[in-house]
Amino acid sequence: MKDYVYYPGCSLKGNSKHYEESILPVFRELGLPLEELEDWNCCGATAYFSVDDLMATAICGRNLSLAEKKQKNIIAPCAGCYLTLKKANKVLQGNSDKARKIHQALEKAGCPYQGRIEVKHPLEVLIEDIGLDRIKERVRYRLTGLNVACYYGCQLVRPYTDFDDPDYPTKLDQLMAAIGAEPVPYSAKTRCCGGSLTGTIEEVGKRLNFILLKEAKRRGADAIVTLCPLCQFNLEILQDKMLKDYGEDVTMPVLYFSQLMGLAFGLAREDLGFNRSIVDLKPVWQKLAIGGLR
């Protein structure tokens, strides 16, 4: 088992607190308690790379340096943070002019980086390091009867991240099946949720998420399961407007995979952040009660 340090990023300390509230106890249950990276800074998100690529890579490099000093790899639950840190790591492990400039800046700032660590998403660690067999052994309540649409979003499986098929990933589906849920065929699993468009051009963002929810509903899903804070937020936030604007009810809970893992492990609902959901979770509880979960 490799050692990891936890990089929460800004979202898990803000509007996606329920992701942190569920991911940390789940990893503790699996014997891998996550220590938070001390003095971490914002990764800049993907937008900063289009504004100042050099500076964006440098601020990610500082986080990589902090983890390297701990001699631990990074776990980044936010898909955006994961992608930016992974991209920066690839640059800094090379020998381009850009990499040399950033290394010089990091050294002057007292944050030298030798390129010796890896950046992983929790899903990678769960599948590759912990393993599905060990996860199955920890399950106390199989989530029988719960149909889920596994939504990866467009950042987790980009070319810099090579642990799953970029067109039709299946690792999250495998994980959900391991805890007893039933993944439905979901062709929209890597379509973009619109990112920041829900806050800048609401109609476009709303339409993109309506398409995602409509497909999940058509496939018979009881809930969408995701692993990206921005995707989770976007899929929830405008559901109340969709029926009014499009005349079709696509209301559906949008949960983090770690919340469902926590339920399967027998952890208390109130400790997994379910109270932060915007959409009514009653359909999920009803389905799980039929399957034997109380």
N, C-alpha and C positions, 0 to 999 in steps of 0.2 A: 504494500500500500504506500502510495506516495503522500508526502506532506503537502498541505495546501494552506494558503492564506485567503481569507474571504474579502473580496472587493465589492462592496455594496453598490457603489455609484450613487448618484443623487436620487434616482427614482425610488430605490428601496428604503430611503430615509424620508421620503415624502409621500406622494399619492399612491405608491405601491408598497406601503408598509406591510400589507398582508402577505406579500411575497416573502419578505424577510421573516415575518412571524411564523411562516410555515416551513421555509427551507432550512432554517437553523435547527429546529427540533427534529426534523426528519433526518438530517445528517447525524445528529447526536444519537438517534435511535440506531443508526447503522454503524456506530462506532467510529465516526469521523467528525468530531466536533470542530467547528470552523472558527478560527481566531480571526478577528477583523484586522485588516491591514492598518497599522497605525499611521496617522497623518496623511492618508490618501487624499488625492485631489480629483476634481471632476475630470473625466476623460475628454471633455470637449464635445462629445456626441459626434455623430457622423457629419453634422452640418459644418462644424469647425474645419474639417478637412477641406471643404470646398472654399473656405475663406482664407485660411493660412495653413497650408499643408505642413510646412516646416514646424511652425509653433505647435500645431495640433499633435504632431508626432512627438515633439519634445515633451509636452506635458504628460503624454502617455508614458514616455520613457522614464519620467520621474517615478511613476507608480511601479513600473517594472524594476527599477533600481531598488526601491524600498522592499519589494518582495524578495529580490535577489539577496539583499543583506540578511534577510531572515532564512535564506536558503530553502525557500518554499515556492512552489508553483502557485499561480493565481486561479481562483475560482471566481468567475464573474457571471452572476445569474442574469443580469440585464443583457439582452441580445445586442443592444447598441454598444454598451460598454465592452462586451465580449469581442465584437467585431473591430472596434477601434483599437483596443489593446492588442488584439491578434495581428492586425495590420501593422501597427507600430513595431511590434516585436519582430515581424518578418523583415521590416526595413532595417532595424537596428542590428539584426543578426547578419546583415549583408555588409558590403564594403563600398557602397555608392558614395558619391560626393555628399549627398544629402545626409546619409548616415554618419559620415565623418564630422560634418558640421554639428549635428545634434549631439554626438558623443563629446565633442569639445565643450559644448554648452553645458551638458550634464556634469562633466568633470569640474567645470568652474563653479557649478552650483553645489558641489559636494555630493553629487548623485551619480557616480560612475556606474556604467552598466556593461557587463561582459556578455550578455546574451545567453545566459545559462538556464533560464526558466521557461516554462510553458504557460500558456493561458488556456484555460479550459472552461467550458460551460458545465454547470452541474449535471446536465443530461449526459454529457460525455463521461464524467466521472462515475455516474451511476451505472452506465452501461459497460464501460470499458474497465474500470478499476474495481468497483464493488461487485458488479455482475447481477444479472437477473435472478440467478439461483439464490443468492444471498438475500435479495430483496423479497423473493417469494417466501423464504423461511421466516421473515419478520412479519408477514401479513397475518393479522388476527381476524380481520373482517374483509372478506372478498367483496368488492363492489359490484356484486351480481345484479344484472338488470339495468345498469346505468350505461346508456349509449352515449359515447362522446365523440365529438369531431376534434381531432388533434390538429391544432393550428400552429404552425412553426413560424409564420411570418417570412419576410423576405431577407432578413439579415443573418440569421443563424447559419444558413447553409450556403453562404456565398463562397466564391473560390478560395478565399483565405482560410476557410474553415472546411476541412476535408473529412469530417468524421461521418457524414451521411450523404445520401444521394441529393444533389442540389435541386433536382426537378420533382422528385417524389420521395422525400425522406420518410423513414419508417421507425426510427428509434423511439420517438415519443409514443407511437402506437404500440410498440413492443412493451414499453414500460407500463402503459395503461392496462394492457392485457395481463401483465404479470400480477397486477393488484386486483384483477377480477372484472374491471370495466370492459365494455365492448366497443372498440374503435370502429366507427362507421367509415365506409369509403368516402373520402373527402377530397375532391379534385382541386379545391381552392386552398389547400393547406399552406402553399407558399406564396399566394397572392398578397400584394401589399395592402396594408390597412390604411394607407394614406399618410402615415407619420404625423407630422405637425399640421396637416391640412385641416383637421377638424377644428383647429383654432385660428386658421388663417383664411381658408376658403371652405366654409362649413358645408356647403352643398356638395362639393366634390368629395370631401371626407365622408360625409353621411352616405352618399351613394356607394362608395367603395365598400364601406362596412355593411351596408344593406345587402350587397351581393354576397358577402361572406356569410352573413347570418342566414340569408335565404337558402343558400346551398346546404348549410348545416341542418336547417329545418327540413329541407326536402329529403335529406338522407336519413331522417329519423333520429337525429341527435337530441339528447336531453340537455346537453350543455356543450359549450366549446371549452376545450382545455388548451391553455397556452403557456408560454415560457418567456414572454417578452412584456415588460411593463407598459410600453406605449401601445402595443397591440391590445392588451387587456383593457386599458383605459378607453381606447377608441371604440372597441367593440361594445362596450357598456354604455358610454356616456350619451349617445344620441338615440338609443333604442326607443325612448318615449316619443320622439318626433317622427319616427319612421312610419308608424301606423297612420298618423295624421297626414303625412306628406305623400306616402306611397300607397296607402290603402291596403296594406298587407301586414299582418301581425307576424313579426319575426322575433318576438321577445324570447330571450334565452339567457340563462346564466352563463357567465364567462369566468372560469376559474383557473387558478394556477395548478399545474401538475402536482406541485408540492403539497397543496391543500388536500388533494385527493389521496396522496400517499400518506399523509398524516392520519386521515380517517381510516385508511386500511390498516395502519399500524396501531390503531386503537387510541390515538391521541384525542383529547377533548376538542370538540368543535370550537369552543370559545377561545382556545389557545392557538387557533390556526387562521385567524383573521377573517372568518366568514362574515362577521358583523360589518365589515367594510364594503361588502358587495352593494352595488346600486340596484341591481335587478333582484327581484324576489327569488329566493332559493327554494321555496316550498316544493316545486316539482322535483327537485333533486332529492330532498329529504323524503318525499313520498316514494320515489322509486327505490331509494336505498332501504327504506323500511320494509318494502315488499321483499327485498333481497335478504333481509335479516339484520340489517344494521339499525341500531337504536341510538 
